[in-house]
Amino acid sequence: MTTTTDDLRRWALALPDVEEASPFKFHVPLGKVRGKTFLGRDGTTVVFCISEQTANA
């Protein structure tokens, strides 16, 4: 089974305190928690934003 960007969006929005925004500047939906972006996506790509420390862990 292939995971789609729509699947990832649905899973992210199911997490607590997640809201979706679509800033005019970027024209792509963003996932935010308490005002901080952690997810951006378009039709083919998803980008997760985490700290360097978290990535290294």
Distance bins in CASP14 RR format, pairs under 12 A and 6 or more apart:
PFRMAT RR
TARGET T0000
AUTHOR 0000-0000-0000
RMODE 2
METHOD distances of the structure
MODEL  1
1 7 0 0 0 0 1 0 0 0 0 0 0
2 8 0 0 0 0 0 1 0 0 0 0 0
3 9 0 0 0 0 0 1 0 0 0 0 0
3 10 0 0 0 0 0 1 0 0 0 0 0
3 11 0 0 0 0 1 0 0 0 0 0 0
3 46 0 0 0 0 1 0 0 0 0 0 0
4 10 0 0 0 0 1 0 0 0 0 0 0
4 11 0 0 0 0 0 1 0 0 0 0 0
4 41 0 0 0 0 0 1 0 0 0 0 0
4 43 0 0 0 0 1 0 0 0 0 0 0
4 44 0 0 0 0 1 0 0 0 0 0 0
4 45 0 0 0 0 0 1 0 0 0 0 0
4 46 0 0 0 0 1 0 0 0 0 0 0
5 11 0 0 0 0 0 1 0 0 0 0 0
5 12 0 0 0 0 0 1 0 0 0 0 0
5 28 0 0 0 0 0 1 0 0 0 0 0
5 29 0 0 0 0 1 0 0 0 0 0 0
5 39 0 0 0 0 0 1 0 0 0 0 0
5 40 0 0 0 0 1 0 0 0 0 0 0
5 41 1 0 1 0 0 0 0 0 0 0 0
5 42 1 0 0 1 0 0 0 0 0 0 0
5 43 1 0 1 0 0 0 0 0 0 0 0
5 44 1 0 0 1 0 0 0 0 0 0 0
5 45 1 0 0 1 0 0 0 0 0 0 0
5 46 1 0 1 0 0 0 0 0 0 0 0
5 47 0 0 0 0 0 1 0 0 0 0 0
6 12 0 0 0 0 0 1 0 0 0 0 0
6 13 0 0 0 0 0 1 0 0 0 0 0
6 29 0 0 0 0 0 1 0 0 0 0 0
6 41 0 0 0 0 1 0 0 0 0 0 0
6 42 0 0 0 0 0 1 0 0 0 0 0
6 43 0 0 0 0 1 0 0 0 0 0 0
6 44 0 0 0 0 0 1 0 0 0 0 0
6 46 0 0 0 0 0 1 0 0 0 0 0
7 13 0 0 0 0 0 1 0 0 0 0 0
7 14 0 0 0 0 0 1 0 0 0 0 0
7 41 0 0 0 0 0 1 0 0 0 0 0
7 46 0 0 0 0 1 0 0 0 0 0 0
8 14 0 0 0 0 0 1 0 0 0 0 0
8 15 0 0 0 0 0 1 0 0 0 0 0
8 18 0 0 0 0 0 1 0 0 0 0 0
8 29 0 0 0 0 0 1 0 0 0 0 0
8 31 0 0 0 0 0 1 0 0 0 0 0
8 38 0 0 0 0 0 1 0 0 0 0 0
8 39 1 0 0 1 0 0 0 0 0 0 0
8 40 0 0 0 0 1 0 0 0 0 0 0
8 41 1 0 0 1 0 0 0 0 0 0 0
8 42 0 0 0 0 0 1 0 0 0 0 0
8 43 0 0 0 0 0 1 0 0 0 0 0
8 44 0 0 0 0 0 1 0 0 0 0 0
8 45 0 0 0 0 0 1 0 0 0 0 0
8 46 1 0 1 0 0 0 0 0 0 0 0
8 47 0 0 0 0 0 1 0 0 0 0 0
8 48 0 0 0 0 1 0 0 0 0 0 0
9 15 0 0 0 0 0 1 0 0 0 0 0
9 18 0 0 0 0 0 1 0 0 0 0 0
9 20 1 0 0 1 0 0 0 0 0 0 0
9 22 0 0 0 0 0 1 0 0 0 0 0
9 28 0 0 0 0 0 1 0 0 0 0 0
9 29 1 0 0 1 0 0 0 0 0 0 0
9 30 0 0 0 0 0 1 0 0 0 0 0
9 31 0 0 0 0 1 0 0 0 0 0 0
9 39 1 0 0 1 0 0 0 0 0 0 0
9 40 0 0 0 0 1 0 0 0 0 0 0
9 41 1 0 0 1 0 0 0 0 0 0 0
9 42 0 0 0 0 0 1 0 0 0 0 0
9 43 0 0 0 0 1 0 0 0 0 0 0
9 46 0 0 0 0 1 0 0 0 0 0 0
10 18 0 0 0 0 0 1 0 0 0 0 0
10 20 0 0 0 0 0 1 0 0 0 0 0
10 29 0 0 0 0 0 1 0 0 0 0 0
10 31 0 0 0 0 0 1 0 0 0 0 0
10 39 0 0 0 0 0 1 0 0 0 0 0
10 41 0 0 0 0 0 1 0 0 0 0 0
10 46 0 0 0 0 0 1 0 0 0 0 0
11 18 0 0 0 0 1 0 0 0 0 0 0
11 31 0 0 0 0 0 1 0 0 0 0 0
11 39 0 0 0 0 1 0 0 0 0 0 0
11 41 0 0 0 0 0 1 0 0 0 0 0
11 46 0 0 0 0 0 1 0 0 0 0 0
11 48 0 0 0 0 0 1 0 0 0 0 0
12 18 1 0 1 0 0 0 0 0 0 0 0
12 19 0 0 0 0 0 1 0 0 0 0 0
12 20 0 0 0 0 1 0 0 0 0 0 0
12 29 0 0 0 0 1 0 0 0 0 0 0
12 30 0 0 0 0 0 1 0 0 0 0 0
12 31 1 0 0 1 0 0 0 0 0 0 0
12 32 0 0 0 0 1 0 0 0 0 0 0
12 33 0 0 0 0 1 0 0 0 0 0 0
12 37 0 0 0 0 0 1 0 0 0 0 0
12 38 1 0 0 1 0 0 0 0 0 0 0
12 39 1 0 1 0 0 0 0 0 0 0 0
12 40 0 0 0 0 1 0 0 0 0 0 0
12 41 0 0 0 0 1 0 0 0 0 0 0
12 46 0 0 0 0 1 0 0 0 0 0 0
12 47 0 0 0 0 0 1 0 0 0 0 0
12 48 0 0 0 0 1 0 0 0 0 0 0
12 49 0 0 0 0 0 1 0 0 0 0 0
13 19 0 0 0 0 1 0 0 0 0 0 0
13 20 1 0 0 1 0 0 0 0 0 0 0
13 21 0 0 0 0 0 1 0 0 0 0 0
13 29 0 0 0 0 1 0 0 0 0 0 0
13 30 0 0 0 0 0 1 0 0 0 0 0
13 31 1 0 0 1 0 0 0 0 0 0 0
13 32 0 0 0 0 0 1 0 0 0 0 0
13 33 0 0 0 0 0 1 0 0 0 0 0
13 38 0 0 0 0 0 1 0 0 0 0 0
13 39 0 0 0 0 1 0 0 0 0 0 0
13 41 0 0 0 0 0 1 0 0 0 0 0
14 20 0 0 0 0 0 1 0 0 0 0 0
14 31 0 0 0 0 0 1 0 0 0 0 0
15 31 0 0 0 0 1 0 0 0 0 0 0
15 32 0 0 0 0 0 1 0 0 0 0 0
15 33 1 0 0 1 0 0 0 0 0 0 0
15 34 0 0 0 0 0 1 0 0 0 0 0
15 38 0 0 0 0 1 0 0 0 0 0 0
15 39 0 0 0 0 1 0 0 0 0 0 0
16 33 0 0 0 0 1 0 0 0 0 0 0
16 34 0 0 0 0 0 1 0 0 0 0 0
17 31 0 0 0 0 0 1 0 0 0 0 0
17 32 0 0 0 0 1 0 0 0 0 0 0
17 33 1 0 1 0 0 0 0 0 0 0 0
17 34 1 0 0 1 0 0 0 0 0 0 0
17 35 0 0 0 0 1 0 0 0 0 0 0
17 36 0 0 0 0 0 1 0 0 0 0 0
17 38 0 0 0 0 0 1 0 0 0 0 0
18 29 0 0 0 0 0 1 0 0 0 0 0
18 30 0 0 0 0 0 1 0 0 0 0 0
18 31 1 0 0 1 0 0 0 0 0 0 0
18 32 1 0 0 1 0 0 0 0 0 0 0
18 33 1 0 1 0 0 0 0 0 0 0 0
18 34 0 0 0 0 1 0 0 0 0 0 0
18 35 0 0 0 0 0 1 0 0 0 0 0
18 36 0 0 0 0 0 1 0 0 0 0 0
18 37 0 0 0 0 0 1 0 0 0 0 0
18 38 0 0 0 0 1 0 0 0 0 0 0
18 39 0 0 0 0 1 0 0 0 0 0 0
18 40 0 0 0 0 0 1 0 0 0 0 0
19 29 0 0 0 0 0 1 0 0 0 0 0
19 30 0 0 0 0 1 0 0 0 0 0 0
19 31 1 0 0 1 0 0 0 0 0 0 0
19 32 1 0 1 0 0 0 0 0 0 0 0
19 33 1 0 0 1 0 0 0 0 0 0 0
19 34 0 0 0 0 1 0 0 0 0 0 0
19 35 1 0 0 1 0 0 0 0 0 0 0
19 36 0 0 0 0 0 1 0 0 0 0 0
19 37 0 0 0 0 0 1 0 0 0 0 0
19 38 0 0 0 0 0 1 0 0 0 0 0
19 39 0 0 0 0 0 1 0 0 0 0 0
20 28 0 0 0 0 0 1 0 0 0 0 0
20 29 1 0 1 0 0 0 0 0 0 0 0
20 30 1 0 0 1 0 0 0 0 0 0 0
20 31 1 0 1 0 0 0 0 0 0 0 0
20 32 1 0 0 1 0 0 0 0 0 0 0
20 33 0 0 0 0 0 1 0 0 0 0 0
20 35 0 0 0 0 0 1 0 0 0 0 0
20 37 0 0 0 0 0 1 0 0 0 0 0
20 38 0 0 0 0 0 1 0 0 0 0 0
20 39 0 0 0 0 1 0 0 0 0 0 0
20 40 0 0 0 0 1 0 0 0 0 0 0
20 41 0 0 0 0 1 0 0 0 0 0 0
21 27 0 0 0 0 0 1 0 0 0 0 0
21 28 0 0 0 0 0 1 0 0 0 0 0
21 29 1 0 0 1 0 0 0 0 0 0 0
21 30 1 0 1 0 0 0 0 0 0 0 0
21 31 1 0 0 1 0 0 0 0 0 0 0
21 32 1 0 1 0 0 0 0 0 0 0 0
21 33 0 0 0 0 0 1 0 0 0 0 0
21 35 0 0 0 0 1 0 0 0 0 0 0
21 36 0 0 0 0 0 1 0 0 0 0 0
21 37 0 0 0 0 1 0 0 0 0 0 0
21 38 0 0 0 0 0 1 0 0 0 0 0
21 39 0 0 0 0 0 1 0 0 0 0 0
21 40 0 0 0 0 1 0 0 0 0 0 0
22 28 1 0 0 1 0 0 0 0 0 0 0
22 29 1 0 1 0 0 0 0 0 0 0 0
22 30 1 0 0 1 0 0 0 0 0 0 0
22 31 0 0 0 0 1 0 0 0 0 0 0
22 32 0 0 0 0 0 1 0 0 0 0 0
22 37 0 0 0 0 0 1 0 0 0 0 0
22 40 0 0 0 0 0 1 0 0 0 0 0
22 41 0 0 0 0 0 1 0 0 0 0 0
22 42 0 0 0 0 0 1 0 0 0 0 0
23 29 0 0 0 0 1 0 0 0 0 0 0
23 30 1 0 0 1 0 0 0 0 0 0 0
23 31 0 0 0 0 0 1 0 0 0 0 0
23 32 0 0 0 0 1 0 0 0 0 0 0
23 35 0 0 0 0 0 1 0 0 0 0 0
23 37 0 0 0 0 1 0 0 0 0 0 0
23 40 0 0 0 0 0 1 0 0 0 0 0
24 30 0 0 0 0 0 1 0 0 0 0 0
25 37 0 0 0 0 0 1 0 0 0 0 0
26 37 0 0 0 0 1 0 0 0 0 0 0
26 40 0 0 0 0 1 0 0 0 0 0 0
26 41 0 0 0 0 0 1 0 0 0 0 0
26 42 0 0 0 0 1 0 0 0 0 0 0
26 47 0 0 0 0 0 1 0 0 0 0 0
27 40 0 0 0 0 0 1 0 0 0 0 0
27 41 0 0 0 0 0 1 0 0 0 0 0
27 42 0 0 0 0 1 0 0 0 0 0 0
27 43 0 0 0 0 0 1 0 0 0 0 0
28 37 0 0 0 0 0 1 0 0 0 0 0
28 39 0 0 0 0 0 1 0 0 0 0 0
28 40 1 0 1 0 0 0 0 0 0 0 0
28 41 1 0 0 1 0 0 0 0 0 0 0
28 42 1 0 1 0 0 0 0 0 0 0 0
28 43 0 0 0 0 1 0 0 0 0 0 0
28 44 0 0 0 0 0 1 0 0 0 0 0
28 45 0 0 0 0 1 0 0 0 0 0 0
28 46 0 0 0 0 1 0 0 0 0 0 0
28 47 0 0 0 0 1 0 0 0 0 0 0
29 37 0 0 0 0 0 1 0 0 0 0 0
29 39 0 0 0 0 1 0 0 0 0 0 0
29 40 1 0 0 1 0 0 0 0 0 0 0
29 41 1 0 1 0 0 0 0 0 0 0 0
29 42 0 0 0 0 1 0 0 0 0 0 0
29 43 0 0 0 0 1 0 0 0 0 0 0
29 45 0 0 0 0 0 1 0 0 0 0 0
29 46 0 0 0 0 0 1 0 0 0 0 0
29 47 0 0 0 0 0 1 0 0 0 0 0
30 36 0 0 0 0 0 1 0 0 0 0 0
30 37 1 0 1 0 0 0 0 0 0 0 0
30 38 0 0 0 0 1 0 0 0 0 0 0
30 39 1 0 0 1 0 0 0 0 0 0 0
30 40 1 0 1 0 0 0 0 0 0 0 0
30 41 0 0 0 0 1 0 0 0 0 0 0
30 42 0 0 0 0 0 1 0 0 0 0 0
30 46 0 0 0 0 0 1 0 0 0 0 0
30 47 0 0 0 0 1 0 0 0 0 0 0
30 48 0 0 0 0 0 1 0 0 0 0 0
30 49 0 0 0 0 1 0 0 0 0 0 0
31 37 1 0 0 1 0 0 0 0 0 0 0
31 38 1 0 0 1 0 0 0 0 0 0 0
31 39 1 0 1 0 0 0 0 0 0 0 0
31 40 1 0 0 1 0 0 0 0 0 0 0
31 41 0 0 0 0 1 0 0 0 0 0 0
31 46 0 0 0 0 0 1 0 0 0 0 0
31 47 0 0 0 0 0 1 0 0 0 0 0
31 48 0 0 0 0 1 0 0 0 0 0 0
31 49 0 0 0 0 1 0 0 0 0 0 0
32 38 1 0 0 1 0 0 0 0 0 0 0
32 39 0 0 0 0 1 0 0 0 0 0 0
32 40 0 0 0 0 1 0 0 0 0 0 0
32 49 0 0 0 0 1 0 0 0 0 0 0
33 39 0 0 0 0 1 0 0 0 0 0 0
33 49 0 0 0 0 0 1 0 0 0 0 0
33 50 0 0 0 0 0 1 0 0 0 0 0
35 49 0 0 0 0 0 1 0 0 0 0 0
36 49 0 0 0 0 1 0 0 0 0 0 0
36 50 0 0 0 0 0 1 0 0 0 0 0
36 51 0 0 0 0 0 1 0 0 0 0 0
37 47 0 0 0 0 1 0 0 0 0 0 0
37 48 0 0 0 0 1 0 0 0 0 0 0
37 49 1 0 1 0 0 0 0 0 0 0 0
37 50 0 0 0 0 0 1 0 0 0 0 0
38 46 0 0 0 0 0 1 0 0 0 0 0
38 47 0 0 0 0 1 0 0 0 0 0 0
38 48 1 0 0 1 0 0 0 0 0 0 0
38 49 1 0 1 0 0 0 0 0 0 0 0
38 50 1 0 0 1 0 0 0 0 0 0 0
38 51 0 0 0 0 0 1 0 0 0 0 0
38 54 0 0 0 0 0 1 0 0 0 0 0
39 45 0 0 0 0 0 1 0 0 0 0 0
39 46 1 0 0 1 0 0 0 0 0 0 0
39 47 1 0 0 1 0 0 0 0 0 0 0
39 48 1 0 1 0 0 0 0 0 0 0 0
39 49 1 0 0 1 0 0 0 0 0 0 0
39 50 0 0 0 0 1 0 0 0 0 0 0
40 46 1 0 0 1 0 0 0 0 0 0 0
40 47 1 0 1 0 0 0 0 0 0 0 0
40 48 1 0 0 1 0 0 0 0 0 0 0
40 49 1 0 0 1 0 0 0 0 0 0 0
41 47 1 0 0 1 0 0 0 0 0 0 0
41 48 0 0 0 0 1 0 0 0 0 0 0
41 49 0 0 0 0 0 1 0 0 0 0 0
48 54 0 0 0 0 1 0 0 0 0 0 0
48 55 0 0 0 0 1 0 0 0 0 0 0
49 55 0 0 0 0 0 1 0 0 0 0 0
50 56 0 0 0 0 1 0 0 0 0 0 0
50 57 0 0 0 0 1 0 0 0 0 0 0
51 57 0 0 0 0 1 0 0 0 0 0 0
END
